[in-house]
Amino acid sequence: MSVTRDQIVTWLEKTAVVLTDNKQYLTDLDAAIGDADHGINMARGFTKVMEKLPTVADKDIGNILKTVGMTLISSVGGASGPLYGTFYMRAGTAVAAKEELSNADLAAMLQAGVDGIVQRGRAELEDKTMIDAWFPAMAALKTAVDNGDSTTNALQKTVAAAEQGMKATIPLKARKGRASYLGDRSIGHQDPGATSTHLILNALLETVQEGN
């Protein structure tokens, strides 16, 4: 089973909706341990993405994702713009010129994006960042792909692992970013970046489920 270019476009549209719908929730999470702007920034960035998307929706998947990345980098402040911008830029580069993605392509695309986040943000597991959702999600996806799971089943496991990773940030003490300034006071709060990661991956799962 493959993921088509049209499904990638639908995923981005769904991402824009879910980030706008959860703008206040993400901002409230960020208010507890950050700058109180994660939800606002992500919603603003994807509003700009939606303005740009029609101009590239007929291009290949790599081109589309790279355009998303450049748009986020140029329009989103804080840490989330450069991090997510780099994610989509690297993801796009990994699937350059492709019109559809096999499960292996999908895993390679997302992994390239995550590698970009790591390189840009220098975060490690249990630093209380979006990496705490991305790492287990990617491990689950790779295992599912290696086992020959369908795209839907593979993404169900990916999203479940991302959700677990997201919730696992609650008891952690932040070691990166603005939240790290709070020390022990960062304990007991869910990381907003890990939360937006879960929302973005769930939007991908919903897109694939609807396409079946």
Contacts in CASP RR format, 6 or more apart in sequence:
PFRMAT RR
TARGET T0000
AUTHOR 0000-0000-0000
METHOD contacts of the structure
MODEL  1
MSVTRDQIVTWLEKTAVVLTDNKQYLTDLDAAIGDADHGINMARGFTKVM
EKLPTVADKDIGNILKTVGMTLISSVGGASGPLYGTFYMRAGTAVAAKEE
LSNADLAAMLQAGVDGIVQRGRAELEDKTMIDAWFPAMAALKTAVDNGDS
TTNALQKTVAAAEQGMKATIPLKARKGRASYLGDRSIGHQDPGATSTHLI
LNALLETVQEGN
1 103 0 8 1.000
1 150 0 8 1.000
1 151 0 8 1.000
1 152 0 8 1.000
2 100 0 8 1.000
2 101 0 8 1.000
2 102 0 8 1.000
2 103 0 8 1.000
2 105 0 8 1.000
2 151 0 8 1.000
3 100 0 8 1.000
3 101 0 8 1.000
3 105 0 8 1.000
3 106 0 8 1.000
3 151 0 8 1.000
3 208 0 8 1.000
4 99 0 8 1.000
4 100 0 8 1.000
5 60 0 8 1.000
5 61 0 8 1.000
5 64 0 8 1.000
5 99 0 8 1.000
5 100 0 8 1.000
7 207 0 8 1.000
7 208 0 8 1.000
7 211 0 8 1.000
8 61 0 8 1.000
8 64 0 8 1.000
8 65 0 8 1.000
8 101 0 8 1.000
9 53 0 8 1.000
9 57 0 8 1.000
9 64 0 8 1.000
10 207 0 8 1.000
10 210 0 8 1.000
11 203 0 8 1.000
11 204 0 8 1.000
11 207 0 8 1.000
12 46 0 8 1.000
12 49 0 8 1.000
12 50 0 8 1.000
12 53 0 8 1.000
12 64 0 8 1.000
12 68 0 8 1.000
13 50 0 8 1.000
13 53 0 8 1.000
14 203 0 8 1.000
14 206 0 8 1.000
14 207 0 8 1.000
15 46 0 8 1.000
15 199 0 8 1.000
15 200 0 8 1.000
15 203 0 8 1.000
16 46 0 8 1.000
16 47 0 8 1.000
16 49 0 8 1.000
16 50 0 8 1.000
17 203 0 8 1.000
18 199 0 8 1.000
18 200 0 8 1.000
18 202 0 8 1.000
18 203 0 8 1.000
19 26 0 8 1.000
19 39 0 8 1.000
19 42 0 8 1.000
19 43 0 8 1.000
19 46 0 8 1.000
19 196 0 8 1.000
19 199 0 8 1.000
19 200 0 8 1.000
20 43 0 8 1.000
20 46 0 8 1.000
20 47 0 8 1.000
22 39 0 8 1.000
22 195 0 8 1.000
22 196 0 8 1.000
22 199 0 8 1.000
23 39 0 8 1.000
23 40 0 8 1.000
23 42 0 8 1.000
23 43 0 8 1.000
24 39 0 8 1.000
25 39 0 8 1.000
25 195 0 8 1.000
26 38 0 8 1.000
26 39 0 8 1.000
26 42 0 8 1.000
26 192 0 8 1.000
26 193 0 8 1.000
26 195 0 8 1.000
26 196 0 8 1.000
27 36 0 8 1.000
27 37 0 8 1.000
27 38 0 8 1.000
27 39 0 8 1.000
27 40 0 8 1.000
27 192 0 8 1.000
29 38 0 8 1.000
29 189 0 8 1.000
29 190 0 8 1.000
29 191 0 8 1.000
29 192 0 8 1.000
29 195 0 8 1.000
30 36 0 8 1.000
30 37 0 8 1.000
30 38 0 8 1.000
30 39 0 8 1.000
30 192 0 8 1.000
32 189 0 8 1.000
33 174 0 8 1.000
33 178 0 8 1.000
33 179 0 8 1.000
33 182 0 8 1.000
33 185 0 8 1.000
33 186 0 8 1.000
33 189 0 8 1.000
33 191 0 8 1.000
33 192 0 8 1.000
34 178 0 8 1.000
34 179 0 8 1.000
34 192 0 8 1.000
35 78 0 8 1.000
35 178 0 8 1.000
37 77 0 8 1.000
37 78 0 8 1.000
38 80 0 8 1.000
38 192 0 8 1.000
38 193 0 8 1.000
38 196 0 8 1.000
39 192 0 8 1.000
39 196 0 8 1.000
41 76 0 8 1.000
41 77 0 8 1.000
41 78 0 8 1.000
41 80 0 8 1.000
41 81 0 8 1.000
42 76 0 8 1.000
42 80 0 8 1.000
42 84 0 8 1.000
42 196 0 8 1.000
44 75 0 8 1.000
44 76 0 8 1.000
45 71 0 8 1.000
45 72 0 8 1.000
45 75 0 8 1.000
45 76 0 8 1.000
45 81 0 8 1.000
46 72 0 8 1.000
48 71 0 8 1.000
48 72 0 8 1.000
48 74 0 8 1.000
48 75 0 8 1.000
49 68 0 8 1.000
49 71 0 8 1.000
49 72 0 8 1.000
52 67 0 8 1.000
52 68 0 8 1.000
52 71 0 8 1.000
53 64 0 8 1.000
53 67 0 8 1.000
53 68 0 8 1.000
55 67 0 8 1.000
56 63 0 8 1.000
56 64 0 8 1.000
56 67 0 8 1.000
57 64 0 8 1.000
59 67 0 8 1.000
60 96 0 8 1.000
60 97 0 8 1.000
60 98 0 8 1.000
60 99 0 8 1.000
61 92 0 8 1.000
61 95 0 8 1.000
61 98 0 8 1.000
61 99 0 8 1.000
61 100 0 8 1.000
61 101 0 8 1.000
61 109 0 8 1.000
62 91 0 8 1.000
62 92 0 8 1.000
62 93 0 8 1.000
62 95 0 8 1.000
62 96 0 8 1.000
62 97 0 8 1.000
62 98 0 8 1.000
63 92 0 8 1.000
63 96 0 8 1.000
64 92 0 8 1.000
65 88 0 8 1.000
65 89 0 8 1.000
65 91 0 8 1.000
65 92 0 8 1.000
65 95 0 8 1.000
65 109 0 8 1.000
66 88 0 8 1.000
66 89 0 8 1.000
66 92 0 8 1.000
66 93 0 8 1.000
68 85 0 8 1.000
68 88 0 8 1.000
69 84 0 8 1.000
69 85 0 8 1.000
69 86 0 8 1.000
69 87 0 8 1.000
69 88 0 8 1.000
69 89 0 8 1.000
70 85 0 8 1.000
70 89 0 8 1.000
72 81 0 8 1.000
72 84 0 8 1.000
72 85 0 8 1.000
72 88 0 8 1.000
73 81 0 8 1.000
73 82 0 8 1.000
73 85 0 8 1.000
73 86 0 8 1.000
73 89 0 8 1.000
75 81 0 8 1.000
76 82 0 8 1.000
76 84 0 8 1.000
76 85 0 8 1.000
79 121 0 8 1.000
79 177 0 8 1.000
79 178 0 8 1.000
80 193 0 8 1.000
80 196 0 8 1.000
82 120 0 8 1.000
83 117 0 8 1.000
83 120 0 8 1.000
83 121 0 8 1.000
83 130 0 8 1.000
84 117 0 8 1.000
84 196 0 8 1.000
86 113 0 8 1.000
86 116 0 8 1.000
86 117 0 8 1.000
86 119 0 8 1.000
86 120 0 8 1.000
87 113 0 8 1.000
87 114 0 8 1.000
87 116 0 8 1.000
87 117 0 8 1.000
88 113 0 8 1.000
89 113 0 8 1.000
90 112 0 8 1.000
90 113 0 8 1.000
90 115 0 8 1.000
90 116 0 8 1.000
91 109 0 8 1.000
91 110 0 8 1.000
91 112 0 8 1.000
91 113 0 8 1.000
92 109 0 8 1.000
92 112 0 8 1.000
93 112 0 8 1.000
94 108 0 8 1.000
94 109 0 8 1.000
94 111 0 8 1.000
94 112 0 8 1.000
94 113 0 8 1.000
95 101 0 8 1.000
95 105 0 8 1.000
95 108 0 8 1.000
95 109 0 8 1.000
98 105 0 8 1.000
101 109 0 8 1.000
103 145 0 8 1.000
103 148 0 8 1.000
103 149 0 8 1.000
103 151 0 8 1.000
103 154 0 8 1.000
104 145 0 8 1.000
106 141 0 8 1.000
106 145 0 8 1.000
106 151 0 8 1.000
107 138 0 8 1.000
107 141 0 8 1.000
107 142 0 8 1.000
107 145 0 8 1.000
110 137 0 8 1.000
110 138 0 8 1.000
110 141 0 8 1.000
111 138 0 8 1.000
111 142 0 8 1.000
114 131 0 8 1.000
114 134 0 8 1.000
114 135 0 8 1.000
114 138 0 8 1.000
117 123 0 8 1.000
117 130 0 8 1.000
117 131 0 8 1.000
117 134 0 8 1.000
118 131 0 8 1.000
121 129 0 8 1.000
121 176 0 8 1.000
122 176 0 8 1.000
123 129 0 8 1.000
123 130 0 8 1.000
123 131 0 8 1.000
123 176 0 8 1.000
124 131 0 8 1.000
124 175 0 8 1.000
125 131 0 8 1.000
125 132 0 8 1.000
125 135 0 8 1.000
126 132 0 8 1.000
126 172 0 8 1.000
126 175 0 8 1.000
127 172 0 8 1.000
127 174 0 8 1.000
127 175 0 8 1.000
127 176 0 8 1.000
128 169 0 8 1.000
128 172 0 8 1.000
128 173 0 8 1.000
128 174 0 8 1.000
128 175 0 8 1.000
128 176 0 8 1.000
128 179 0 8 1.000
128 186 0 8 1.000
128 191 0 8 1.000
128 194 0 8 1.000
129 169 0 8 1.000
129 174 0 8 1.000
129 176 0 8 1.000
129 177 0 8 1.000
129 191 0 8 1.000
129 193 0 8 1.000
129 194 0 8 1.000
130 191 0 8 1.000
130 193 0 8 1.000
130 194 0 8 1.000
130 196 0 8 1.000
130 197 0 8 1.000
131 194 0 8 1.000
132 165 0 8 1.000
132 166 0 8 1.000
132 168 0 8 1.000
132 169 0 8 1.000
132 172 0 8 1.000
132 191 0 8 1.000
132 194 0 8 1.000
133 162 0 8 1.000
133 163 0 8 1.000
133 165 0 8 1.000
133 166 0 8 1.000
133 169 0 8 1.000
133 191 0 8 1.000
133 193 0 8 1.000
133 194 0 8 1.000
133 195 0 8 1.000
133 197 0 8 1.000
133 198 0 8 1.000
133 201 0 8 1.000
134 162 0 8 1.000
134 197 0 8 1.000
136 161 0 8 1.000
136 162 0 8 1.000
136 164 0 8 1.000
136 165 0 8 1.000
137 158 0 8 1.000
137 159 0 8 1.000
137 161 0 8 1.000
137 162 0 8 1.000
137 165 0 8 1.000
137 197 0 8 1.000
137 201 0 8 1.000
138 158 0 8 1.000
139 161 0 8 1.000
140 157 0 8 1.000
140 158 0 8 1.000
140 160 0 8 1.000
140 161 0 8 1.000
141 154 0 8 1.000
141 155 0 8 1.000
141 157 0 8 1.000
141 158 0 8 1.000
141 161 0 8 1.000
143 157 0 8 1.000
144 153 0 8 1.000
144 154 0 8 1.000
144 157 0 8 1.000
144 158 0 8 1.000
145 154 0 8 1.000
148 154 0 8 1.000
149 157 0 8 1.000
151 208 0 8 1.000
152 205 0 8 1.000
152 208 0 8 1.000
152 209 0 8 1.000
152 212 0 8 1.000
155 201 0 8 1.000
155 204 0 8 1.000
155 205 0 8 1.000
155 208 0 8 1.000
156 205 0 8 1.000
158 201 0 8 1.000
158 205 0 8 1.000
159 198 0 8 1.000
159 201 0 8 1.000
159 202 0 8 1.000
159 205 0 8 1.000
162 194 0 8 1.000
162 197 0 8 1.000
162 198 0 8 1.000
162 201 0 8 1.000
162 202 0 8 1.000
163 198 0 8 1.000
165 194 0 8 1.000
166 190 0 8 1.000
166 191 0 8 1.000
166 194 0 8 1.000
166 195 0 8 1.000
166 197 0 8 1.000
166 198 0 8 1.000
167 190 0 8 1.000
169 190 0 8 1.000
169 191 0 8 1.000
169 194 0 8 1.000
170 188 0 8 1.000
170 189 0 8 1.000
170 190 0 8 1.000
171 187 0 8 1.000
171 188 0 8 1.000
172 186 0 8 1.000
172 187 0 8 1.000
172 191 0 8 1.000
173 183 0 8 1.000
173 184 0 8 1.000
173 186 0 8 1.000
173 187 0 8 1.000
174 180 0 8 1.000
174 182 0 8 1.000
174 183 0 8 1.000
174 186 0 8 1.000
174 191 0 8 1.000
179 186 0 8 1.000
179 189 0 8 1.000
179 191 0 8 1.000
180 186 0 8 1.000
END
